[in-house]
Amino acid sequence: MWTDEPTNRREFLRRNAMGIGNMALATMLARQNLLATPTSKPVVAQSFDARARTTLGEPKAKAMISLFMHGGPSHMDLTDPKPELSKRHGQQYPGEIQYSFANRASKKLKGCQWEFQKHGQCGTEISELLPHTAGIVDDICLVRSMYTGGNGHEISIRFWHGGIRGVVGRPTMGAWLTYGLGSEADNLPAYMVLKDPGGNPTDGASNWSNGWLPPLFRGTVLRAKEPRIHNLTPPDYLRGELQRQNLDFLRSLNERHLAANPGERDLEARIESYELAARMQVAATEALDISGESEATKKLYGINDKVTEEYGKRCLIARRLVERGVRFVQLFLAGQPWDNHKQIAKYLPQVCARTDKPCAALVRDLKARGLLDSTIVHWGGEIGRLPVTENNGGNGSNDGRDHNGQGFSCWVAGGGFKGGMTYGETDEFGHRAVKDIVTPNDYQATVLHQFGLDHKQLTFQYNGQEKTLTNEHTCRVVKELLA
């Protein structure tokens, strides 16, 4: 029984160790990574809830936004200038090439028809097709030596997201991050996906799959149009006290059922997701509503322009989500609009015009709000393009470029990555990565490291095997990319 009489420290701790206030304090300290770090070798326990978890490494990043560009942006036309390629336009390529579409193949070199210029204090060369990206080069780390080893879309997409080339059904990096770290948002999912109005990206739901991780860690897909989440607002007759009573009753039934079935991890995850859905009714509505943003901010993202309006809105929503504690956000385009097999002179400028300004605005906005230091922004596709002309070597308006997973570019900003730098090289034609090669597994290991996680120790037991995202320990954390 509690008394007002003085007590010693041991008695105070005995009485208060499990108090509500102390539990709340522990939760807040954990979310701010202020709890003492264990000195023993870390072991990541399997977790089946969304509560925020501490990391044994020092995290530089708290959130990530992936701007994934399905189809394979043409690096030699956008981010990786090749003067020798343009100089030898129309000549025969001297090496061996693996084509995806041999019936349309050619060995005639196709030079870049757009100009490159140096930008920023760092002097990084960027194509005229990306004028807004050119304005943020001092904030981005441009990797010009990405390598998947495969030219196909799906096999490389699965390598990027799931860690193994071509293997379907594995958890994506977003699922691994939320499994390892939990959520900093009490009322929003930790992992959210912003879809395109035109439909799913190539390889569909595999892009945000939880695989064999608990379903709680699967990406929550937002609709491309309003309402972005169906059935978020209860009908009028259920609102208020009646809804609260119903939710309390449902919670008691769930708890009773869980108590009768201990160890049912899928059940725990499902209950957690149901309770989150109830909490989302207010939080998600507010987070997805951009009407309160300033006109200057909307203009920054291009929301006043039909060309950039849709993608700009999604980039702005992504910022609002990480601002509210969402851990991982993905933006996708329908199909694979960067897959420029033909009429590259027409279609490449179109997709650049649609996405360039919003992507750069996201980096600028995060930086202005003090969020870029703790938020990783990734831009890039699953492959690049070949340096030769597709369409039987034609030099007319119908020619394009075939797939190339042997060397291409991506960029990363924020979250402890170095700004204003380029890393790696492709050969003089832009075909193969030849210096400081980076694979998707290297990229994944580096991103996990920035979140305070070790890619070797973030594990999950499945079918008697210890699984990891990278699936191999031969990959590396690319420390040269880190500040």
NORZIRA-V135196 format. One record per residue. SS is DSSP state (hx for helix, st for strand, lp for the rest). PHI is phi in radians with two decimals (999 if undefined). PSI is psi in whole degrees, -180 to 180 (none if undefined). Layout:
SS;PHI;PSI
SS;PHI;PSI
//
This chain:
lp;999;142
lp;-1.35;137
lp;-2.30;166
lp;-1.57;3
lp;-1.23;146
lp;-1.02;150
lp;-2.43;159
lp;-1.43;172
hx;-1.10;-41
hx;-1.08;-43
hx;-1.17;-39
hx;-1.06;-46
hx;-1.14;-39
hx;-1.05;-41
hx;-1.30;-30
hx;-1.94;-1
lp;-1.03;-35
lp;-1.90;20
lp;-1.20;156
hx;-1.06;-42
hx;-1.06;-42
hx;-1.21;-35
hx;-1.13;-41
hx;-1.13;-41
hx;-1.07;-43
hx;-1.07;-39
hx;-1.10;-46
hx;-1.13;-41
hx;-1.11;-39
hx;-1.11;-42
hx;-1.16;-27
lp;-1.71;10
lp;0.96;40
lp;-1.84;2
lp;-1.32;153
lp;-1.06;141
lp;-1.54;127
lp;-1.06;147
lp;-1.61;-14
lp;-1.35;165
lp;-1.08;131
lp;-1.24;143
lp;-2.28;122
lp;-1.48;114
lp;-1.38;151
lp;-1.22;130
lp;-2.08;142
lp;-2.25;28
lp;-2.46;174
lp;-1.76;10
lp;-1.12;142
lp;-1.08;139
lp;-2.14;150
lp;-1.41;158
lp;-2.01;154
lp;-1.51;-23
lp;-1.56;162
lp;-1.44;113
lp;-1.32;137
lp;-1.70;-26
lp;-2.07;146
lp;-1.97;-23
st;-2.58;164
st;-2.54;142
st;-2.14;121
st;-1.81;116
st;-1.71;86
st;-1.54;130
lp;-1.92;83
lp;-1.05;136
lp;2.10;-29
lp;1.76;82
lp;-1.01;140
lp;-1.35;99
hx;-1.12;-37
hx;-1.25;-11
hx;-1.81;-7
hx;-2.21;-51
lp;-2.26;-8
lp;-2.35;81
lp;-1.12;138
lp;-2.30;86
hx;-1.01;-37
hx;-1.15;-36
hx;-1.09;-47
hx;-1.18;-37
hx;-1.07;-36
lp;-1.80;22
lp;-0.89;131
lp;1.56;-14
lp;-1.40;168
st;-1.39;136
lp;-1.21;132
lp;-1.42;-12
lp;-1.90;-168
lp;-1.61;144
lp;-2.32;138
lp;-1.71;119
lp;-1.73;150
lp;-1.55;-30
lp;-2.25;85
hx;-1.11;-30
hx;-1.17;-19
hx;-1.94;9
lp;-1.37;160
lp;-2.70;155
lp;-1.83;12
st;-1.38;125
st;-1.16;140
lp;-2.07;110
lp;-1.29;166
lp;-1.40;134
lp;-1.70;5
lp;-2.00;151
lp;-1.49;146
st;-1.89;145
st;-2.43;155
st;-1.36;144
st;-2.42;157
lp;1.20;179
lp;-1.19;-28
lp;-1.35;-21
lp;1.32;22
st;-1.15;134
st;-1.50;128
st;-2.35;147
st;-1.20;153
hx;-1.10;-15
hx;-1.27;-15
hx;-2.15;62
hx;-1.14;-31
hx;-1.39;-37
hx;-1.08;-37
hx;-1.01;-29
lp;-1.37;-9
lp;-2.07;17
hx;-1.06;-27
hx;-1.27;-10
hx;-1.87;-7
st;-1.98;153
st;-1.85;110
st;-1.67;116
st;-1.73;118
st;-1.82;13
st;-2.28;36
st;-1.21;149
st;-2.64;124
lp;-1.88;-22
lp;1.40;-2
lp;-2.36;147
lp;-1.67;-14
lp;-1.31;153
hx;-1.16;-59
hx;-1.09;-43
hx;-1.13;-34
hx;-1.39;-36
hx;-1.03;-44
hx;-1.20;-31
hx;-1.13;-47
hx;-1.07;-47
hx;-1.56;-39
hx;-1.88;-7
lp;1.68;-14
lp;-2.29;134
lp;-1.13;120
lp;1.44;-9
lp;-1.52;123
lp;-1.62;155
lp;1.61;7
lp;-1.60;156
lp;-1.15;145
lp;-1.49;169
hx;-1.06;-36
hx;-1.07;-38
hx;-1.18;-42
hx;-1.10;-42
hx;-1.10;-44
hx;-1.28;-30
hx;-1.14;-43
hx;-1.36;-28
hx;-2.03;-19
lp;1.24;-162
lp;-2.10;146
lp;-1.67;-2
lp;-1.88;121
lp;-1.30;-27
lp;-2.06;12
lp;-2.42;151
lp;-1.09;151
lp;-1.32;-24
st;-2.29;115
st;-2.25;146
st;-2.14;128
st;-1.86;106
lp;-1.45;163
st;-1.52;144
lp;-1.06;-24
lp;-1.36;-9
st;2.22;-168
lp;-1.27;154
st;-1.30;168
lp;-0.97;136
lp;1.34;8
hx;0.85;-134
hx;-1.20;-11
hx;-1.07;-23
hx;-1.18;-22
hx;-2.33;29
lp;-1.27;148
lp;-1.57;-8
lp;0.97;-126
lp;-1.69;8
lp;-1.29;159
lp;-0.95;145
hx;-1.04;-18
hx;-1.04;-24
hx;-1.71;11
lp;-1.34;149
lp;-1.12;134
st;-1.52;117
st;-1.53;128
st;-1.68;140
lp;-1.14;155
lp;-1.35;-18
lp;-2.23;164
lp;-1.26;141
lp;-1.31;135
lp;-1.25;-20
lp;-2.27;120
lp;-1.20;148
lp;1.01;31
lp;-1.34;-35
lp;-1.72;127
lp;-1.23;154
lp;-1.10;158
hx;-0.96;-39
hx;-1.27;-10
hx;-1.85;-5
lp;-1.29;160
lp;1.43;-139
hx;-1.08;-39
hx;-1.09;-43
hx;-1.11;-42
hx;-1.06;-43
hx;-1.10;-42
hx;-1.12;-42
hx;-1.18;-39
hx;-1.12;-41
hx;-1.15;-43
hx;-1.09;-39
hx;-1.11;-41
hx;-1.13;-39
hx;-1.14;-43
hx;-1.09;-44
hx;-1.11;-39
hx;-1.13;-42
hx;-1.17;-39
hx;-1.17;-39
hx;-1.09;-33
hx;-1.41;-12
lp;-2.32;64
lp;-1.11;146
lp;1.47;1
lp;-1.43;90
hx;-1.16;-39
hx;-1.10;-37
hx;-1.14;-44
hx;-1.04;-44
hx;-1.12;-39
hx;-1.18;-42
hx;-1.08;-43
hx;-1.04;-43
hx;-1.20;-37
hx;-1.13;-43
hx;-1.18;-36
hx;-1.10;-42
hx;-1.02;-39
hx;-1.17;-41
hx;-1.22;-24
hx;-1.24;-16
hx;-0.97;-39
hx;-1.61;-47
hx;-1.12;-45
hx;-1.20;-40
hx;-1.02;-44
hx;-1.21;-42
hx;-1.15;-33
lp;-1.55;-4
lp;-1.65;110
lp;-1.67;7
lp;-1.09;-27
lp;-1.47;-5
lp;-1.23;149
lp;-1.19;157
hx;-1.11;-33
hx;-1.12;-40
hx;-1.16;-44
hx;-1.09;-39
hx;-1.17;-38
hx;-0.98;-42
lp;-1.46;-4
lp;1.39;24
lp;-1.29;-13
lp;-1.56;7
lp;-2.20;129
lp;-1.04;-33
lp;-1.15;-41
lp;-1.86;-4
hx;-0.99;-52
hx;-1.15;-51
hx;-1.19;-34
hx;-1.08;-41
hx;-1.07;-42
hx;-1.20;-38
hx;-1.12;-39
hx;-1.16;-42
hx;-1.08;-39
hx;-1.03;-43
hx;-1.10;-42
hx;-1.12;-34
hx;-1.23;-48
hx;-1.19;-29
hx;-1.07;-27
lp;-1.81;15
lp;1.75;2
lp;-1.17;136
lp;-1.41;-44
st;-2.48;127
st;-2.23;133
st;-2.05;138
st;-2.02;131
lp;-2.17;157
lp;-1.88;150
lp;-1.15;137
st;1.14;-126
lp;-2.65;73
lp;-1.18;-13
lp;-1.56;6
lp;-1.52;75
lp;-1.57;72
lp;-1.25;-28
lp;-2.50;160
lp;0.84;46
hx;-1.09;-30
hx;-1.15;-22
hx;-1.67;-50
hx;-1.45;-30
hx;-1.14;-47
hx;-1.05;-33
hx;-1.13;-48
hx;-1.26;-30
hx;-1.11;-45
hx;-1.08;-34
hx;-1.25;-36
hx;-1.93;-25
hx;-1.03;-51
hx;-1.12;-48
hx;-1.08;-39
hx;-1.10;-46
hx;-1.15;-37
hx;-1.08;-39
hx;-1.04;-46
hx;-1.11;-45
hx;-1.08;-43
hx;-1.18;-44
hx;-1.05;-42
hx;-1.13;-44
hx;-1.10;-30
lp;-1.64;4
lp;1.31;20
lp;-1.77;-15
hx;-1.18;-34
hx;-1.03;-30
hx;-1.94;6
st;-2.18;123
st;-1.51;131
st;-2.02;126
st;-2.01;138
st;-2.27;131
st;2.76;166
lp;-1.93;-173
lp;-1.43;-23
lp;-2.60;-179
st;-2.06;-151
st;-2.23;161
lp;-1.42;156
lp;-1.43;-1
st;-1.81;166
lp;-1.47;129
st;-1.55;168
lp;1.41;45
lp;1.00;34
lp;1.36;11
lp;-1.17;147
lp;-1.95;19
lp;-1.58;-162
lp;-1.31;-9
lp;-1.68;-5
lp;-1.38;158
st;-2.64;-155
lp;-2.34;141
lp;-1.46;175
st;-1.15;153
st;-2.69;109
lp;-1.78;9
lp;-1.52;-16
lp;-3.08;128
st;-2.89;-175
st;-2.10;156
st;-2.62;167
st;-2.33;155
st;-2.34;140
st;-2.32;152
lp;1.28;-175
lp;1.02;28
lp;1.60;2
st;-1.41;148
lp;-1.22;132
lp;-1.59;157
lp;1.25;30
st;-2.35;155
st;-2.01;151
st;-2.45;134
lp;1.41;167
st;-2.54;150
st;-1.78;171
lp;-1.18;-179
lp;-1.12;-16
lp;-1.81;-8
lp;1.46;15
lp;-1.43;-53
lp;-2.12;142
st;-1.22;129
st;-2.16;-11
st;-2.48;133
lp;0.93;56
lp;-1.16;138
st;-2.16;124
st;-1.69;165
hx;-0.97;-35
hx;-1.15;-39
hx;-1.06;-45
hx;-1.06;-45
hx;-1.11;-44
hx;-1.07;-37
hx;-1.24;-42
hx;-1.11;-46
hx;-1.03;-41
hx;-1.01;-41
hx;-1.19;-22
lp;-1.58;5
lp;1.47;17
lp;-1.95;148
lp;-1.79;122
lp;-1.10;-21
lp;-1.42;-26
lp;-1.85;-9
lp;-1.45;97
lp;-2.18;162
st;-2.53;131
st;-1.43;120
st;-2.45;123
lp;0.92;40
lp;1.35;7
st;-2.08;148
st;-1.57;113
st;-1.75;149
lp;-2.34;167
lp;-1.16;-48
lp;-1.35;-20
lp;1.14;-2
lp;-2.66;152
lp;-1.87;14
lp;-1.50;-14
lp;-1.30;172
lp;-2.38;155
lp;-1.40;121
lp;-1.44;84
hx;-1.20;-19
hx;-1.12;-21
hx;-1.47;-9
st;-1.79;142
lp;-1.27;none
//
